[in-house]
Amino acid sequence: MKNRLKELRHKHGVSQAALAEAVGTSRRTVFAIEVENKDLHVSLARKLASHFGCGMDDMFIFEDGGHTAADKAMWYAYVVSYTAELLGETMYDTAKMLEHSGLAASIIEGYDVWHTQGYEYMAEMLTDELSELQE
């Protein structure tokens, strides 16, 4: 999966050094991510997306319209991470709640539809659903 960091940075007229400073990383890290020699950690991807005013789904390019298992796993991790943040829970506990409720399988099976909505939207829906189940 490729990222759009360089494209977004140029679109917003931001240098690598300025972007690095804004999100609390090094220029070398920004460069490595742009040339795809470094994987983008979820927390840094979230900071970058926020800096550019976009969702994390907008940070990546899915090639050939096909989504690999790794693409789906990464998207699911974003969903779980953001849902955990909204619930004030750990990722581990949130993942367990999703598995026990049967929602995890539904999310993964419906990836082709759900990923177009963005992980934030999905997390908000899940937060509501999990809150109701806990009551």
Backbone as a chain_set.jsonl record, in Angstrom:
{"seq": "MKNRLKELRHKHGVSQAALAEAVGTSRRTVFAIEVENKDLHVSLARKLASHFGCGMDDMFIFEDGGHTAADKAMWYAYVVSYTAELLGETMYDTAKMLEHSGLAASIIEGYDVWHTQGYEYMAEMLTDELSELQE", "coords": {"N": [[0.847, -1.157, 0.0], [0.619, 2.149, -0.886], [1.543, 5.462, 0.178], [0.231, 8.849, 0.344], [1.714, 10.971, 1.212], [3.799, 12.712, 0.251], [2.497, 13.925, -1.91], [0.354, 15.222, -0.568], [1.834, 16.921, 1.074], [3.119, 18.596, -0.801], [0.854, 19.718, -2.009], [-0.1, 21.289, 0.047], [1.974, 22.992, 0.359], [4.163, 22.578, 2.135], [7.281, 22.09, 3.668], [9.504, 19.253, 4.111], [10.913, 19.439, 6.509], [9.418, 21.361, 7.962], [6.973, 20.03, 8.185], [7.757, 17.774, 9.628], [8.517, 18.952, 12.066], [6.044, 20.004, 12.85], [4.517, 17.716, 13.404], [5.998, 16.369, 15.222], [8.236, 14.698, 14.588], [11.143, 13.517, 12.771], [12.82, 15.085, 9.957], [14.079, 13.248, 8.416], [12.553, 10.955, 8.903], [10.108, 11.705, 7.723], [10.966, 11.906, 5.054], [11.751, 9.206, 4.617], [9.284, 7.899, 4.854], [7.932, 9.029, 2.7], [9.382, 8.023, 0.493], [8.808, 5.474, 0.84], [10.358, 3.743, 2.364], [9.949, 3.256, 4.919], [7.57, 2.056, 7.18], [4.431, 3.439, 8.03], [3.51, 4.365, 11.145], [0.541, 3.961, 13.094], [-0.11, 6.027, 14.961], [1.47, 8.171, 14.081], [0.51, 8.42, 11.483], [-2.064, 9.271, 12.033], [-1.526, 11.802, 13.185], [-0.385, 13.089, 10.964], [-2.5, 13.027, 9.107], [-4.348, 14.591, 10.482], [-2.946, 16.998, 10.526], [-3.06, 17.691, 7.833], [-5.738, 17.912, 7.539], [-7.372, 15.781, 6.777], [-8.806, 12.458, 6.456], [-7.43, 9.334, 7.634], [-7.766, 7.423, 5.707], [-7.462, 8.868, 3.422], [-4.781, 9.142, 3.251], [-3.596, 7.058, 1.988], [-2.975, 4.998, -0.948], [-4.682, 2.665, -2.728], [-3.633, 0.204, -4.726], [-4.411, -0.934, -8.028], [-7.062, -1.312, -7.447], [-7.449, -3.515, -5.931], [-7.537, -4.964, -2.737], [-5.33, -5.953, -0.342], [-4.802, -8.521, 2.143], [-3.204, -7.401, 4.072], [-3.775, -4.669, 3.738], [-6.432, -4.649, 4.592], [-6.104, -5.515, 7.222], [-4.588, -3.415, 8.281], [-6.4, -1.282, 8.034], [-8.433, -2.246, 9.714], [-7.032, -2.21, 12.122], [-6.736, 0.557, 12.448], [-9.431, 1.234, 12.793], [-10.031, -0.146, 15.183], [-8.194, 1.087, 16.92], [-9.044, 3.806, 16.922], [-11.665, 3.495, 17.812], [-11.176, 2.467, 20.355], [-9.96, 4.685, 21.499], [-12.134, 6.491, 21.494], [-13.838, 5.167, 23.238], [-12.348, 5.147, 25.511], [-10.833, 2.979, 26.201], [-8.412, 0.26, 26.139], [-6.651, -0.813, 23.176], [-6.504, -3.57, 23.034], [-8.587, -4.443, 24.784], [-10.754, -3.333, 23.451], [-10.63, -4.659, 20.974], [-11.183, -7.242, 21.866], [-13.822, -6.864, 22.793], [-15.072, -6.349, 20.35], [-14.674, -8.769, 19.038], [-16.073, -10.594, 20.74], [-18.657, -9.64, 20.497], [-19.249, -10.216, 17.934], [-18.942, -8.338, 16.032], [-16.443, -7.855, 14.919], [-15.927, -9.756, 12.871], [-17.938, -9.027, 11.065], [-17.138, -6.457, 10.374], [-14.702, -6.895, 9.071], [-15.523, -8.604, 6.977], [-17.186, -6.866, 5.605], [-15.47, -5.009, 4.564], [-14.904, -3.976, 1.923], [-17.028, -2.278, 1.419], [-17.217, -0.728, 3.776], [-14.673, 0.552, 4.135], [-14.643, 2.734, 2.465], [-16.11, 4.598, 3.758], [-14.489, 5.592, 5.666], [-12.318, 5.207, 8.473], [-12.847, 6.631, 10.786], [-15.607, 7.192, 10.786], [-16.597, 4.604, 10.906], [-15.602, 3.827, 13.412], [-17.017, 5.549, 15.093], [-19.614, 4.6, 14.736], [-19.273, 2.018, 15.772], [-18.623, 2.605, 18.4], [-21.028, 3.581, 19.413], [-22.595, 1.249, 19.097], [-21.19, -0.654, 20.707], [-21.377, 0.599, 23.166], [-24.125, 0.403, 23.667], [-24.352, -2.375, 23.849], [-22.946, -2.855, 26.169], [-24.579, -1.885, 28.135]], "CA": [[0.0, 0.0, 0.0], [1.405, 3.365, -0.994], [0.969, 6.61, 0.871], [0.131, 10.087, -0.422], [2.31, 12.017, 2.031], [4.503, 13.702, -0.567], [1.46, 14.643, -2.656], [-0.337, 16.111, 0.366], [2.785, 17.928, 1.526], [3.268, 19.558, -1.902], [-0.433, 20.398, -2.182], [-0.233, 22.27, 1.127], [3.151, 23.855, 0.353], [4.891, 22.38, 3.388], [8.558, 21.393, 3.503], [9.653, 18.071, 4.957], [11.355, 19.881, 7.837], [8.296, 22.011, 8.646], [5.996, 18.989, 8.507], [8.339, 16.971, 10.704], [8.415, 19.729, 13.307], [4.623, 20.147, 13.198], [3.951, 16.463, 13.915], [6.875, 15.808, 16.24], [9.129, 13.642, 14.114], [12.316, 14.079, 12.088], [12.729, 15.25, 8.511], [14.529, 11.966, 7.865], [11.395, 10.05, 8.961], [9.178, 12.148, 6.677], [11.563, 11.487, 3.781], [11.694, 7.735, 4.52], [7.89, 7.522, 4.608], [7.597, 9.446, 1.332], [9.986, 7.111, -0.485], [8.284, 4.172, 1.232], [11.369, 2.902, 2.996], [9.552, 3.146, 6.325], [6.134, 1.92, 7.394], [3.824, 4.55, 8.739], [2.854, 3.931, 12.381], [-0.822, 4.478, 13.21], [-0.165, 7.304, 15.682], [2.04, 9.199, 13.212], [-0.434, 8.599, 10.372], [-3.163, 10.076, 12.575], [-1.029, 13.184, 13.305], [-0.218, 13.633, 9.613], [-3.832, 13.25, 8.542], [-4.905, 15.746, 11.19], [-2.216, 18.182, 10.06], [-3.539, 18.025, 6.49], [-7.191, 18.054, 7.571], [-8.005, 14.691, 6.021], [-8.886, 11.194, 7.174], [-6.286, 8.458, 7.342], [-8.032, 6.728, 4.446], [-6.958, 9.734, 2.354], [-3.313, 9.108, 3.283], [-3.095, 5.869, 1.301], [-3.434, 4.672, -2.296], [-4.846, 1.232, -2.92], [-3.28, -0.054, -6.114], [-5.155, -1.889, -8.843], [-8.397, -1.512, -6.923], [-7.482, -4.712, -5.097], [-7.11, -4.724, -1.374], [-4.683, -7.14, 0.202], [-5.108, -8.829, 3.542], [-2.475, -6.411, 4.877], [-4.566, -3.429, 3.68], [-7.604, -4.84, 5.444], [-5.636, -5.591, 8.606], [-4.195, -2.074, 8.698], [-7.626, -0.513, 8.197], [-9.085, -2.748, 10.921], [-6.26, -1.695, 13.259], [-7.125, 1.961, 12.607], [-10.79, 1.239, 13.338], [-9.95, -0.563, 16.583], [-7.464, 2.123, 17.652], [-9.881, 4.993, 17.091], [-12.79, 3.092, 18.653], [-10.632, 2.388, 21.718], [-9.783, 6.064, 21.955], [-13.461, 7.052, 21.769], [-14.407, 4.477, 24.397], [-11.465, 5.262, 26.665], [-10.392, 1.616, 26.497], [-7.201, -0.136, 25.429], [-6.926, -1.474, 21.892], [-6.709, -4.977, 23.313], [-9.938, -4.634, 25.317], [-11.706, -3.002, 22.386], [-10.609, -5.768, 20.014], [-11.897, -8.352, 22.507], [-15.259, -6.546, 22.77], [-15.54, -6.508, 18.973], [-14.71, -10.209, 18.751], [-17.143, -11.231, 21.511], [-19.967, -9.177, 20.022], [-19.426, -10.658, 16.558], [-18.774, -7.205, 15.122], [-15.138, -7.918, 14.238], [-16.09, -10.501, 11.618], [-18.777, -8.215, 10.165], [-16.328, -5.331, 9.893], [-13.718, -7.406, 8.11], [-16.258, -9.096, 5.803], [-17.753, -5.728, 4.887], [-14.389, -4.052, 4.294], [-14.995, -3.321, 0.611], [-18.019, -1.203, 1.535], [-16.963, 0.136, 4.921], [-13.452, 1.37, 4.11], [-14.897, 3.972, 1.735], [-16.713, 5.526, 4.717], [-13.444, 6.091, 6.558], [-12.243, 4.484, 9.736], [-13.437, 7.444, 11.846], [-17.049, 6.955, 10.724], [-16.812, 3.233, 11.384], [-15.335, 3.815, 14.848], [-18.13, 6.212, 15.77], [-20.736, 3.644, 14.72], [-18.952, 0.929, 16.689], [-18.688, 3.135, 19.761], [-22.454, 3.564, 19.771], [-23.03, -0.155, 19.174], [-20.582, -1.279, 21.87], [-21.945, 1.229, 24.36], [-25.442, -0.205, 23.865], [-24.172, -3.76, 24.266], [-22.427, -2.869, 27.535], [-25.633, -1.488, 29.067]], "C": [[0.903, 1.232, 0.0], [0.73, 4.493, -0.238], [1.021, 7.844, -0.017], [0.797, 11.259, 0.301], [2.979, 13.101, 1.193], [3.505, 14.57, -1.341], [0.74, 15.651, -1.756], [0.579, 17.247, 0.83], [2.966, 19.007, 0.466], [1.993, 20.375, -2.101], [-0.595, 21.524, -1.161], [0.987, 23.191, 1.24], [3.983, 23.783, 1.619], [6.189, 21.623, 3.099], [8.587, 20.165, 4.405], [10.015, 18.481, 6.38], [10.205, 20.509, 8.621], [7.247, 20.985, 9.058], [6.493, 18.148, 9.679], [8.205, 17.682, 12.047], [6.962, 19.811, 13.782], [4.037, 18.886, 13.826], [4.875, 15.747, 14.904], [7.708, 14.623, 15.799], [10.311, 14.3, 13.424], [12.064, 14.215, 10.585], [13.112, 13.945, 7.834], [13.378, 10.947, 7.852], [10.381, 10.409, 7.885], [9.687, 11.696, 5.314], [11.418, 9.978, 3.591], [10.269, 7.254, 4.238], [7.513, 7.858, 3.168], [8.175, 8.509, 0.282], [9.667, 5.657, -0.166], [9.351, 3.189, 1.689], [11.05, 2.683, 4.471], [8.039, 3.02, 6.39], [5.642, 3.067, 8.256], [3.059, 4.02, 9.942], [1.508, 4.631, 12.506], [-0.845, 5.857, 13.873], [0.403, 8.438, 14.835], [1.116, 9.464, 12.021], [-1.596, 9.485, 10.818], [-2.749, 11.55, 12.691], [-0.9, 13.838, 11.934], [-1.568, 13.947, 8.987], [-4.48, 14.477, 9.181], [-4.251, 17.037, 10.707], [-2.743, 18.646, 8.693], [-5.063, 18.156, 6.427], [-7.908, 16.992, 6.757], [-8.093, 13.456, 6.918], [-7.692, 10.327, 6.817], [-6.517, 7.672, 6.056], [-7.51, 7.541, 3.261], [-5.438, 9.732, 2.275], [-2.748, 7.982, 2.414], [-3.715, 5.679, -0.078], [-3.516, 3.153, -2.381], [-4.66, 0.945, -4.399], [-4.184, -1.105, -6.758], [-6.562, -2.157, -8.321], [-8.513, -2.735, -6.032], [-6.933, -4.406, -3.723], [-6.553, -6.021, -0.814], [-5.144, -7.375, 1.632], [-4.404, -7.829, 4.452], [-3.213, -5.073, 4.884], [-5.749, -3.516, 4.633], [-7.211, -4.86, 6.92], [-5.252, -4.209, 9.12], [-5.434, -1.217, 8.945], [-8.352, -0.937, 9.471], [-8.354, -2.242, 12.169], [-6.587, -0.225, 13.516], [-8.505, 2.061, 13.252], [-10.753, 0.902, 14.827], [-9.276, 0.523, 17.42], [-8.339, 3.34, 17.933], [-11.1, 4.688, 17.958], [-12.345, 3.032, 20.111], [-10.463, 3.785, 22.304], [-11.122, 6.694, 22.328], [-14.093, 6.45, 23.021], [-13.589, 4.674, 25.669], [-10.964, 3.907, 27.136], [-9.048, 1.365, 25.813], [-7.59, -0.766, 24.098], [-7.24, -2.949, 22.128], [-8.135, -5.235, 23.794], [-10.998, -4.348, 24.256], [-11.782, -4.125, 21.362], [-11.362, -6.971, 20.575], [-13.406, -8.112, 22.498], [-15.828, -6.759, 21.365], [-15.645, -7.98, 18.596], [-15.889, -10.881, 19.449], [-18.531, -10.841, 21.027], [-20.265, -9.663, 18.604], [-19.234, -9.536, 15.543], [-17.465, -7.258, 14.342], [-15.273, -8.617, 12.884], [-16.896, -9.7, 10.603], [-17.976, -7.065, 9.559], [-15.377, -5.806, 8.803], [-14.41, -7.9, 6.841], [-16.806, -7.946, 4.957], [-16.738, -4.673, 4.503], [-14.579, -3.279, 2.992], [-16.01, -2.182, 0.6], [-17.59, -0.202, 2.602], [-15.739, 1.025, 4.779], [-13.665, 2.682, 3.368], [-15.53, 5.027, 2.643], [-15.676, 6.158, 5.63], [-13.485, 5.385, 7.897], [-12.885, 5.28, 10.875], [-14.946, 7.205, 11.932], [-17.372, 5.578, 11.307], [-16.633, 3.17, 12.896], [-16.472, 4.468, 15.626], [-19.358, 5.3, 15.831], [-20.502, 2.529, 15.739], [-19.03, 1.376, 18.143], [-20.115, 3.12, 20.257], [-22.942, 2.132, 20.008], [-22.48, -0.836, 20.438], [-21.109, -0.693, 23.17], [-23.308, 0.64, 24.691], [-25.326, -1.632, 24.373], [-23.702, -3.853, 25.713], [-23.501, -2.53, 28.556], [-26.514, -2.634, 29.467]], "O": [[1.836, 1.332, 0.797], [-0.484, 4.491, -0.035], [1.757, 7.884, -1.003], [0.476, 12.415, 0.028], [2.74, 14.289, 1.414], [3.653, 15.789, -1.415], [0.541, 16.802, -2.145], [0.144, 18.391, 0.96], [2.967, 20.196, 0.784], [2.052, 21.583, -2.334], [-1.155, 22.577, -1.466], [1.033, 24.063, 2.107], [4.454, 24.805, 2.12], [6.186, 20.632, 2.369], [7.799, 20.051, 5.344], [9.483, 17.929, 7.344], [10.032, 20.226, 9.806], [6.696, 21.063, 10.156], [5.739, 17.85, 10.605], [7.821, 17.07, 13.044], [6.687, 19.7, 14.977], [3.159, 18.971, 14.684], [4.566, 14.649, 15.367], [7.87, 13.656, 16.544], [10.464, 15.52, 13.489], [11.202, 13.539, 10.023], [12.543, 13.578, 6.806], [13.244, 10.171, 6.906], [9.852, 9.526, 7.209], [8.923, 11.162, 4.509], [11.008, 9.524, 2.523], [10.07, 6.312, 3.472], [6.854, 7.067, 2.494], [7.518, 8.229, -0.721], [10.177, 4.735, -0.802], [9.268, 1.986, 1.443], [11.793, 2.007, 5.183], [7.313, 3.773, 5.742], [6.367, 3.587, 9.104], [2.069, 3.306, 9.783], [1.357, 5.772, 12.069], [-1.53, 6.76, 13.393], [-0.122, 9.551, 14.863], [0.959, 10.611, 11.601], [-2.054, 10.346, 10.066], [-3.521, 12.442, 12.341], [-1.261, 15.002, 11.76], [-1.754, 15.015, 8.402], [-5.088, 15.297, 8.493], [-4.926, 18.047, 10.505], [-2.855, 19.844, 8.437], [-5.615, 18.477, 5.374], [-8.928, 17.265, 6.124], [-7.52, 13.425, 8.007], [-7.022, 10.563, 5.811], [-5.557, 7.294, 5.385], [-7.159, 6.979, 2.224], [-4.869, 10.268, 1.324], [-1.549, 7.958, 2.136], [-4.827, 6.135, -0.343], [-2.536, 2.45, -2.134], [-5.449, 1.398, -5.229], [-4.651, -2.036, -6.101], [-7.188, -3.139, -8.72], [-9.565, -2.971, -5.438], [-5.962, -3.663, -3.584], [-7.223, -7.053, -0.814], [-5.793, -6.525, 2.241], [-4.946, -7.447, 5.489], [-3.273, -4.41, 5.919], [-6.032, -2.581, 5.383], [-7.905, -4.291, 7.763], [-5.553, -3.865, 10.263], [-5.512, -0.508, 9.948], [-8.834, -0.09, 10.223], [-8.992, -1.887, 13.16], [-6.702, 0.194, 14.668], [-8.72, 2.876, 14.15], [-11.374, 1.589, 15.637], [-9.744, 0.841, 18.513], [-8.369, 3.843, 19.057], [-11.522, 5.529, 18.752], [-13.059, 3.496, 21.0], [-10.786, 4.025, 23.467], [-11.233, 7.356, 23.36], [-14.793, 7.135, 23.767], [-14.067, 4.405, 26.771], [-10.703, 3.709, 28.323], [-8.603, 2.175, 24.999], [-8.728, -1.2, 23.918], [-8.136, -3.508, 21.496], [-8.816, -6.126, 23.287], [-12.014, -5.039, 24.178], [-12.871, -4.501, 20.929], [-12.095, -7.642, 19.849], [-14.182, -9.029, 22.232], [-16.93, -7.284, 21.208], [-16.588, -8.39, 17.919], [-16.623, -11.65, 18.828], [-19.474, -11.625, 21.135], [-21.392, -9.539, 18.124], [-19.35, -9.756, 14.337], [-17.393, -6.756, 13.221], [-14.785, -8.115, 11.871], [-16.574, -9.696, 9.415], [-18.121, -6.746, 8.379], [-15.268, -5.187, 7.744], [-13.929, -7.639, 5.738], [-16.879, -8.05, 3.732], [-17.111, -3.554, 4.152], [-14.43, -2.057, 2.968], [-15.857, -1.224, -0.156], [-17.596, 1.008, 2.374], [-15.757, 2.158, 5.258], [-12.944, 3.649, 3.613], [-15.491, 6.217, 2.332], [-15.958, 7.154, 6.295], [-14.55, 5.014, 8.391], [-13.409, 4.693, 11.822], [-15.493, 7.037, 13.022], [-18.303, 5.423, 12.097], [-17.426, 2.53, 13.588], [-16.847, 3.992, 16.698], [-20.049, 5.239, 16.848], [-21.412, 2.143, 16.473], [-19.454, 0.615, 19.013], [-20.389, 2.699, 21.381], [-23.615, 1.849, 20.999], [-23.22, -1.514, 21.151], [-21.268, -1.406, 24.16], [-23.618, 0.403, 25.858], [-26.105, -2.056, 25.227], [-24.02, -4.817, 26.409], [-23.351, -2.857, 29.734], [-27.448, -2.452, 30.248]]}, "num_chains": 1, "name": "protein.A"}
